[in-house]
Amino acid sequence: MTRVTHERALRAVRAVLEAASSPVSVVVVDTHGEVVASVHMDGAARDTYENARRKAYTAARSDVPSSGALGDKVGAAATELASFDPRFSFFRGGVAAYDGERRVGAVGVSGLPGLEDEALAVVAIRASGYAAPPGV
């Protein structure tokens, strides 16, 4: 069974530390949304860690490839939003990681505008040796 190893998760974290234009938090999770590795950079706002964790959790556990895609899917429909796991986030920055066709986990980044967080998550996934979903 393929899973996110701590070695690959640490590579993902390091890639974000090197690529981020300012302080962020990064969280790498397995398919259950459990944290494998994470860092809250010096100077990042305190809430960015929890936001990054929730984004990663969402990308790992939902049926879409990213937290932003889930937000796009449900839109502003109150009934849709109410039916999801309360730990889900609908903000951009959480991206699923794949080994071939299999989802093995996800990376969440928070601290910059959503599209930048998402781009950093993709950088992290690629640095770890996994693949990001197409179109993210």
ABEGO torsion letter per residue (X at the ends): XBBBBAAAAAAAAAAAAAABABBBBBBBBBAAGBBABBBBBBGBBAAAAAAAAAAAAAAAABABABAAAAAAAAEABAAAAAABBAABBABBGBBBBBBEABBAEBBBBBGBBAAAAAAAAAAAAAAAGBBBBBGX
